[in-house]
Amino acid sequence: MNQSWQPSASIETLRKRAALLHQIRVFFAQRKVLEVETPALSSHTITDPYLEAMHTLHTQVGAFTSSKLYLQTSPEYAMKRLLAAGSGDIFQLCKAFRDDEVGRIHNPEFTILEWYRIGFSLQHLIDEVGSLLMATLKVEAVNQSSYSVLFERHLAFNPLEVDLPSLFEICAKLGLQDYVGSLRANLADDENTHASVLLKDSILQVLFSTHIESLIGIDYPTVVVDFPASQASLATLHENGRTANRFEVYYKGIELANGFDELTDAQSQHLRFAQDNQKRSVLGLSIKPIDMHFMAALFSGLPQCAGVALGVDRLLMLALQKNTIEEVMSFSQRNC
C-alpha cells in the first residue's frame, strides 16, 4: 500500500516540537514580550537580490482583473509597522515562504521565530539569543567572533580590504574559477558599481559557505558579528561605514539566526531599497515594488530596536540531533 500520506516526522517528534514551541512562548512570556500575528500574504515583498518570494494571484468576486499577492519571506515589515504603532516588545512564531531549494536544511515553507526588543543594543539581543539557545539546545555557552577574523583565520585574508583581482586569484587557488567565470558572465561590466559590489559579495558569500560555515559552531553556537555594510540592507552601520550592526548564529555548521540593530531612518532605508532593485536589475531579476506601508511606518517613527529571525525547524533538528529538517516537520514539501 502507498505510504506517501504518512507524516515526515514521527508523532513522538511532533510532541517534542510542540514542547519546544511551548518553551519558546514561556521564554518570552517571562520577559513580558507580546506575541503577535501578522498576514502571510501582502501586496508587497522584499527587494533583497539574494532572496525570492513566492506569489499568488487574487481575484475578487465580480472583478475582471487579478492582483498579485506575495507570500512573506519573514514577518519583518508588518512587525515593524506594529512597533511604529506603539506595540512595545513583540515576537512571532509563524510560517514563512521562500522560493528556495528543497534539501537537508531547506524547505520552501518553514517556521520562523522573529522578535524585536525596543531600546536593546545589538549585544543585548545577542545575549538574549544566547540565553534562548542555551535553554533549547542544552548547551553551556555561546561563542562570538567577527566576520573578518573568521576569514583571516580560515582563508588568510581580510574580506573588508581584499580587492576583486585578489579575490579572483584566491578563488582560482581554491578551484572556484568556473563559479567566478559564470558569475562574471551573468553580470554587467565589472566597472559598474553595483556589479562590482554584487560580484565581491557573491564571492565572499560562497567562500564563507564552502570554507568557513562547516568549521564554526561545532561544539557551541557561534555568533558572527561585523558583516560588511553591503550585506546588511536593514541594519545600521558602524561609524567606520564598512561594517554593519548585524549578526548571524551558526551551530554545527548550520545557520540558525540573523539579527540586526534595526535601521530607523526612513530616507536611508528607501535609498537602500532602491539600491537593492538596481542590483536586481544587474542580475536580470524582476524589480520589486517598495512597500510604502512599511515606508510610511518608518516616516512616522520606528523606535530604536534590535531584532532577530531564527529558523525553528533547524533549531529543533539540532536539538533532537536529526539529520534533516524533514524529520521535525509534520509534512515537508516532498510529501505535500
C-alpha positions as CSV (number, residue, x, y, z in Angstrom):
1,M,0.0,0.0,0.0
2,N,1.2,3.5,-0.8
3,Q,2.6,5.1,2.4
4,S,3.3,8.6,0.9
5,W,0.4,10.0,3.0
6,Q,2.4,9.4,6.2
7,P,3.9,12.5,8.0
8,S,7.6,13.4,7.6
9,A,8.2,13.4,11.3
10,S,7.3,10.7,13.8
11,I,4.4,11.5,16.2
12,E,6.9,11.4,19.1
13,T,9.0,14.1,17.3
14,L,5.9,16.2,16.8
15,R,5.2,16.0,20.5
16,K,8.7,17.3,21.2
17,R,8.2,20.0,18.6
18,A,5.1,21.2,20.5
19,A,7.1,21.2,23.7
20,L,9.8,23.4,22.1
21,L,7.2,25.9,20.8
22,H,5.7,26.0,24.3
23,Q,9.2,26.5,25.8
24,I,9.8,29.4,23.4
25,R,6.4,31.0,24.4
26,V,7.2,30.7,28.1
27,F,10.7,32.2,27.5
28,F,9.1,35.4,26.0
29,A,6.2,35.5,28.5
30,Q,8.7,35.6,31.3
31,R,10.3,38.6,29.6
32,K,6.9,40.2,29.0
33,V,7.3,40.2,25.2
34,L,4.0,40.3,23.4
35,E,3.1,37.5,20.9
36,V,1.6,38.9,17.7
37,E,0.3,37.6,14.4
38,T,0.7,39.3,11.0
39,P,-0.5,38.4,7.5
40,A,1.3,35.8,5.4
41,L,0.0,37.5,2.2
42,S,0.9,41.0,1.3
43,S,0.8,43.3,-1.8
44,H,4.5,44.0,-1.3
45,T,7.6,41.9,-0.7
46,I,11.3,42.2,-0.1
47,T,13.8,43.8,-2.6
48,D,16.7,41.7,-1.4
49,P,18.6,40.5,-4.5
50,Y,19.6,37.2,-2.8
51,L,16.0,36.1,-1.8
52,E,13.0,35.4,-3.9
53,A,9.4,35.5,-2.7
54,M,6.6,33.3,-4.0
55,H,3.4,34.9,-5.1
56,T,-0.2,34.1,-6.0
57,L,-3.0,35.9,-7.8
58,H,-6.1,37.0,-6.1
59,T,-9.4,37.9,-8.0
60,Q,-12.2,39.4,-6.0
61,V,-15.7,38.2,-6.7
62,G,-17.1,40.1,-9.7
63,A,-13.8,41.6,-10.6
64,F,-12.2,41.3,-14.1
65,T,-8.6,41.7,-13.0
66,S,-6.3,39.9,-10.6
67,S,-3.9,41.4,-8.1
68,K,-0.6,39.8,-7.2
69,L,-0.1,38.9,-3.5
70,Y,3.3,37.8,-2.1
71,L,3.8,35.1,0.5
72,Q,6.1,36.7,3.1
73,T,9.7,35.6,3.4
74,S,9.5,36.8,7.0
75,P,7.0,38.9,9.1
76,E,9.5,41.8,9.5
77,Y,7.8,44.6,7.7
78,A,4.4,44.0,9.3
79,M,6.0,43.6,12.8
80,K,7.9,46.9,12.4
81,R,4.6,48.6,11.5
82,L,3.3,47.3,14.8
83,L,6.4,48.6,16.6
84,A,5.8,52.1,15.0
85,A,2.2,51.9,16.2
86,G,3.4,51.5,19.8
87,S,3.2,47.7,20.4
88,G,6.3,47.6,22.5
89,D,8.5,44.4,22.5
90,I,7.0,41.7,20.3
91,F,7.6,38.2,19.0
92,Q,6.0,35.9,16.4
93,L,6.0,32.2,15.6
94,C,4.7,31.8,12.1
95,K,5.2,30.2,8.7
96,A,7.4,31.9,6.1
97,F,7.9,31.1,2.5
98,R,10.9,31.4,0.1
99,D,11.3,30.3,-3.5
100,D,14.3,28.2,-2.5
101,E,15.7,24.7,-2.8
102,V,14.4,21.6,-1.0
103,G,17.1,19.9,0.9
104,R,18.6,18.8,4.2
105,I,18.1,22.2,5.8
106,H,15.8,23.9,3.3
107,N,12.1,23.8,2.6
108,P,10.0,26.4,0.7
109,E,7.6,26.7,3.7
110,F,9.2,26.8,7.1
111,T,8.6,28.0,10.7
112,I,10.3,31.2,11.8
113,L,10.7,32.9,15.2
114,E,11.1,36.6,14.9
115,W,11.3,39.1,17.8
116,Y,12.1,42.8,18.4
117,R,13.3,44.5,21.5
118,I,13.0,48.2,22.0
119,G,16.0,50.0,23.4
120,F,18.2,46.9,23.2
121,S,21.7,47.3,21.9
122,L,22.8,44.6,19.4
123,Q,24.9,43.0,22.2
124,H,21.9,42.9,24.5
125,L,20.0,41.0,21.8
126,I,22.9,38.6,21.1
127,D,22.9,37.8,24.9
128,E,19.2,37.1,24.8
129,V,19.6,34.9,21.7
130,G,22.3,33.1,23.6
131,S,20.0,32.5,26.6
132,L,17.3,31.0,24.4
133,L,19.8,28.7,22.6
134,M,21.4,27.5,25.9
135,A,17.9,26.7,27.1
136,T,16.6,24.9,24.0
137,L,19.8,23.3,22.7
138,K,21.1,22.4,26.2
139,V,24.5,23.9,25.6
140,E,26.6,25.6,28.3
141,A,28.0,28.5,26.3
142,V,27.7,30.6,23.1
143,N,30.8,31.9,21.4
144,Q,31.3,35.1,19.4
145,S,33.6,36.0,16.6
146,S,33.8,38.7,13.8
147,Y,33.3,38.1,10.1
148,S,36.8,39.4,9.3
149,V,38.5,37.3,12.0
150,L,37.0,34.1,10.6
151,F,38.2,34.9,7.0
152,E,41.7,35.7,8.3
153,R,41.8,32.5,10.4
154,H,40.5,30.1,7.8
155,L,41.3,31.8,4.4
156,A,44.2,34.1,5.4
157,F,42.7,37.4,4.0
158,N,40.7,40.3,5.2
159,P,37.3,40.4,3.4
160,L,36.9,44.1,4.1
161,E,40.1,45.1,2.4
162,V,40.6,42.5,-0.4
163,D,40.1,43.7,-4.0
164,L,38.4,41.9,-6.8
165,P,41.6,40.8,-8.6
166,S,42.9,39.3,-5.4
167,L,39.6,37.5,-4.8
168,F,39.8,36.1,-8.3
169,E,43.3,34.7,-7.5
170,I,42.1,33.2,-4.2
171,C,39.1,31.5,-6.0
172,A,41.4,30.1,-8.6
173,K,43.6,28.5,-6.0
174,L,40.5,27.0,-4.3
175,G,39.2,25.6,-7.6
176,L,36.3,28.1,-7.9
177,Q,37.4,29.8,-11.1
178,D,34.4,28.3,-13.0
179,Y,32.0,29.7,-10.5
180,V,33.6,33.1,-10.7
181,G,33.6,33.0,-14.5
182,S,29.9,32.1,-14.6
183,L,29.1,34.9,-12.2
184,R,31.0,37.5,-14.1
185,A,29.3,36.4,-17.4
186,N,25.9,37.0,-15.8
187,L,26.7,40.5,-14.5
188,A,27.2,43.7,-16.3
189,D,30.6,45.4,-16.9
190,D,32.7,44.9,-13.7
191,E,33.4,48.6,-13.7
192,N,29.7,49.2,-12.9
193,T,29.5,49.9,-9.2
194,H,26.5,47.6,-8.4
195,A,28.0,44.8,-10.5
196,S,31.4,45.1,-8.6
197,V,29.7,45.1,-5.2
198,L,27.5,42.2,-6.2
199,L,30.4,40.3,-7.6
200,K,32.5,40.8,-4.4
201,D,29.6,40.0,-2.1
202,S,28.7,36.9,-4.0
203,I,32.2,35.6,-4.0
204,L,32.6,36.3,-0.2
205,Q,29.3,34.5,0.5
206,V,30.3,31.4,-1.5
207,L,33.7,31.4,0.3
208,F,32.0,31.7,3.6
209,S,29.5,28.9,2.9
210,T,32.1,26.5,1.4
211,H,35.2,27.1,3.5
212,I,34.0,28.6,6.9
213,E,30.5,27.6,7.8
214,S,31.3,24.0,8.4
215,L,34.2,24.9,10.7
216,I,32.4,27.2,13.1
217,G,30.0,26.5,16.0
218,I,31.0,22.9,16.2
219,D,30.9,22.5,20.0
220,Y,28.9,25.6,20.9
221,P,26.8,28.0,18.9
222,T,28.9,30.8,17.4
223,V,27.6,34.4,16.8
224,V,29.3,36.0,13.9
225,V,29.3,39.9,14.0
226,D,30.5,42.8,11.9
227,F,29.4,41.8,8.5
228,P,30.3,44.1,5.5
229,A,27.9,47.1,5.2
230,S,26.9,45.9,1.7
231,Q,25.4,42.7,3.2
232,A,23.0,44.4,5.7
233,S,20.3,46.3,3.9
234,L,18.1,46.6,7.1
235,A,20.8,47.3,9.7
236,T,22.5,50.4,11.0
237,L,26.2,50.8,10.2
238,H,29.2,51.2,12.4
239,E,31.0,54.5,12.5
240,N,33.7,53.2,10.1
241,G,31.0,52.8,7.4
242,R,32.5,49.5,6.3
243,T,30.7,47.1,8.7
244,A,27.1,46.7,9.9
245,N,25.4,46.1,13.2
246,R,24.3,42.7,12.1
247,F,25.0,39.1,13.4
248,E,24.3,35.6,12.4
249,V,24.3,32.5,14.6
250,Y,25.8,29.1,13.5
251,Y,25.7,25.8,15.2
252,K,27.3,22.6,13.9
253,G,27.9,24.4,10.5
254,I,24.2,25.4,10.1
255,E,22.9,29.0,10.1
256,L,20.3,29.4,12.8
257,A,19.6,33.1,13.2
258,N,20.1,36.5,11.6
259,G,19.8,39.7,13.7
260,F,20.2,43.5,13.3
261,D,20.4,46.8,15.1
262,E,17.4,48.0,13.0
263,L,17.7,50.9,10.6
264,T,15.1,53.5,11.6
265,D,15.9,56.3,9.2
266,A,13.2,56.2,6.5
267,Q,15.2,58.1,3.8
268,S,18.2,55.8,4.2
269,Q,16.0,52.8,4.1
270,H,14.3,53.9,0.9
271,L,17.7,54.5,-0.7
272,R,18.8,51.0,0.2
273,F,15.6,49.5,-1.3
274,A,16.3,51.4,-4.5
275,Q,19.9,50.1,-4.5
276,D,18.6,46.6,-4.0
277,N,16.4,47.0,-7.1
278,Q,19.4,48.3,-9.0
279,K,21.3,45.2,-8.0
280,R,18.3,43.0,-9.0
281,S,18.4,44.7,-12.4
282,V,22.1,43.9,-12.9
283,L,21.3,40.3,-12.0
284,G,18.5,40.2,-14.5
285,L,15.9,39.7,-11.7
286,S,12.5,41.4,-11.6
287,I,12.2,44.8,-9.9
288,K,10.1,44.6,-6.7
289,P,7.7,47.3,-5.6
290,I,8.8,49.1,-2.4
291,D,6.4,48.5,0.4
292,M,5.0,52.0,1.0
293,H,3.0,50.9,4.1
294,F,6.3,50.0,5.7
295,M,8.0,53.2,4.5
296,A,5.1,55.2,5.9
297,A,5.6,53.5,9.3
298,L,9.3,54.4,9.2
299,F,8.5,58.0,8.4
300,S,6.0,58.1,11.3
301,G,8.8,56.9,13.6
302,L,10.2,53.4,14.3
303,P,11.6,53.3,17.9
304,Q,15.3,52.3,18.2
305,C,15.2,48.5,18.4
306,A,17.1,45.3,17.7
307,G,15.5,42.3,16.0
308,V,16.3,38.8,15.0
309,A,14.8,35.9,13.0
310,L,15.5,32.3,13.9
311,G,14.7,29.1,12.0
312,V,12.6,26.9,14.3
313,D,12.8,23.8,12.2
314,R,16.6,23.9,12.2
315,L,16.7,24.6,15.9
316,L,14.6,21.5,16.6
317,M,16.6,19.4,14.1
318,L,19.8,20.3,16.1
319,A,18.2,20.0,19.5
320,L,16.9,16.5,18.6
321,Q,20.1,15.5,16.7
322,K,18.2,14.8,13.5
323,N,19.8,14.7,10.1
324,T,17.3,16.8,8.1
325,I,14.5,19.3,8.9
326,E,12.1,16.9,7.2
327,E,12.4,14.8,10.3
328,V,11.0,17.5,12.5
329,M,8.2,18.8,10.2
330,S,4.7,17.2,10.0
331,F,4.8,17.3,6.2
332,S,7.7,18.6,4.1
333,Q,7.4,19.8,0.5
334,R,8.4,16.3,-0.6
335,N,5.2,14.7,0.7
336,C,2.7,17.6,0.3
